[in-house]
Amino acid sequence: MVEKIKFHLDENVSNAVAEGLRRRGIDLTTTLEAALIGVSDDTQLEFALSQKRVIFTQDTDFLRIHQTGTHHAGIVFCSQGSKSIGEIIKGLVLIWELLEPEAIYNRIEFL
C-alpha cells in the first residue's frame, strides 16, 4: 500500500478546510489541536516534521524559512485570499492523491 501524505494546518487556515479534508478521509492535525497557537513558525515546522506531516499555510514566512535550508516534511502554500475554501480543498486533495510523502520532503508546492 502506498503511504499517503498527512497534513498539518497552520493557525491561519480556516477550520472549514480541515473539515472538508477530514470528510474525504485525509489525516490531518491543526495548530489548535496540537496546542501550538502562537508558537513560532520554526516550531510549527519542527512539529510537522516530527509527525511526518506536510504543513499547509498561507503565511509567507514559511517561504522564507524554506529558503534558509531548514528541513521539513513539505510545505503547501497558498496566498491568502487568492483561492476559495473549495479551491484550497480541491488543491490539497489533488496533492494527497498524486504525491507520496517523500516526493514533497523539503519542497514547496503552490496552490
URHU-V594591 format. One record per pair of residues at least 24 apart in sequence whose ideal C-beta (glycine too) atoms are under 7 Angstrom apart, sorted by sequence separation. I is the first residue (numbers start at 1). GAP is how many residues later the second one is. D is the distance in whole Angstrom. If there is no record, write none. Layout:
i = {I	I}
gap = {GAP	GAP}
d = {D	D}
//
This chain:
i = {29	41	48	49	45	48	11	45	73	83	74	74	77	73	74	75	76	77	78	10	72	71	76	56	8	8	66	8	13	8	10	12	13	63	6	7	10	12	6	7	8	9	10	12	5	7	10	52	54	20	17	21	16	20	24	26	14	17	21	17	7	5	5	4	5	5	3	2	3	5}
gap = {24	24	24	24	25	25	26	27	28	28	30	31	31	32	33	33	33	33	33	34	34	35	35	36	39	40	42	43	43	45	45	45	45	45	46	46	46	46	47	47	47	47	47	47	49	49	49	49	50	65	68	68	69	69	69	70	71	71	71	72	85	90	91	92	94	96	97	98	98	99}
d = {6	6	7	5	6	6	6	5	7	6	3	6	6	6	6	5	5	5	4	6	6	6	6	6	7	4	6	7	6	4	6	7	6	7	6	6	7	5	5	5	5	5	4	6	5	5	6	6	6	7	6	6	5	4	6	6	6	5	6	6	7	7	5	6	6	5	6	6	6	7}
//
